[in-house]
Amino acid sequence: MFACLLVYSLFAGVVYADDQPATAAPAAPATTEAAPAAAAAAPAPPAVTGSSATSVLNHYIFRGYELSSRSVVFQPSLTLNYMGFSANLWSNIDSSEHATQNFTPAKTSRGNQNYNETDLTLSYTYNIDKLALTGGFIYYGTQYEPETEELYVSGTYDMIAHPTLAIYRDIYHAPGTYFNLSFSQSIPVIKDDTLDLGASFGYETGSSNIWDTYNSATGLYDGNKYSAFHDGMLKVGFTIPVTKMFSVQPVVQYWFPLSNDASKITNGSSYNPNGQLKDIFVYGVNLTFSF
């Protein structure tokens, strides 16, 4: 996802004529000129890099919310990078949509395959020594919820576990802020194969009426705005490079609520207006072609 600029410098020496002996006949004036320096190699133009990937999983989980059940999801994506800029197009295809505590499919697609989401992410990353700072915009093109947009910033420090703090702000349908602290580490195992470990922890705080929590006194969602330690995730993967450009990664994830507010049920209703979070295991495989 990075472009490299190589600069070469070539030098040529200057050759002078030898002095002539005093008794020698006068020689024509030497007009030896410096050999022309070889043309300096032109800087290599920044390269466009990217990847095409597909994840095949037993669940679609977003920030702890279960957005599929009893089906297989296919999640193709395409990423392009150029001089710090990045564009990513990501989609979700559910082989057989079924409702969950967090998800209600369109009536016409229940039990059927459906291409139900396409997201676009645009971002720019600036590096300061070992610190990578990123800012970006995300458009969520969802069929099961009104479409929305987010702005986000993140910082990653290049050290063991690569700690990353990201902050997302919904600016359209569901104004609120989501904070996520994540860690990742790849450990070489055999040749180029790696054991990939990851963890993330999220905090959600809503700032519009759509985030009003369940009020047991009224039996309505007219309580305080939802604000809680929200979701946690632990991940183990194993990356197998099949070629220099293509890799396969079997992966297992464990998602879980981080607080009682995230999982609480009162009088049969979820405290969180978007539904309770549950403990969920996700497994599948990621296929990636890099270029």
C-alpha angles and dihedrals in degrees: 000000000000134000122218127211116206119195121193128193122199125191130198125200125232117238121210130200118252119253112259122234115258093243096051121105111264110276126216111266111275112245098182109158129200111269108256111260114248111259109266112249111258114246111265110253114247109269127230110232131181150138141240115211142173128195120200110196142163093231140026107221122179118185089333095311115127106228099172138032139185092007145081120256126207116203114188120184140179124203129188125187131192128168094330095319119113136187123190130186114194131178140184124215117186115203092208120004118220130170122256133182087272103033138057116184123214111274092243093055102045109129091003135100112267138180093218108164142033120177130190122203124189119184148158126213125203120190124213107183103295095349119093115197119194133185126182156147128245127197115197112204100191128167096195095053134028110278116261144179136224139194118208145180129194141178127205125188118208102232137099110318090012096238113216129189116194129181121197125191121194107218102179129029104012111020109208142112130251122196120196130186113191140175132197136178133175117205120198111237114163121004103307096345114114137196106225120206126185144167136180137185126196138199119197125197123175125208105184136063091263086074096055108134129226114281111206090197093062101022088231138106094254100111131110120312112274111260120159149124093278125182139004130195134189120191139190123184138165117214117207115187105214092182134353089273105030128063138174123211123187106202141188124194131187116203123191141164115261098209144021091253090059093055103026122131120192122185089344093307129107116245088218109072089221093055134269123295120238138193105268134176117211122192136171143100137288119213116196133184113189126197 
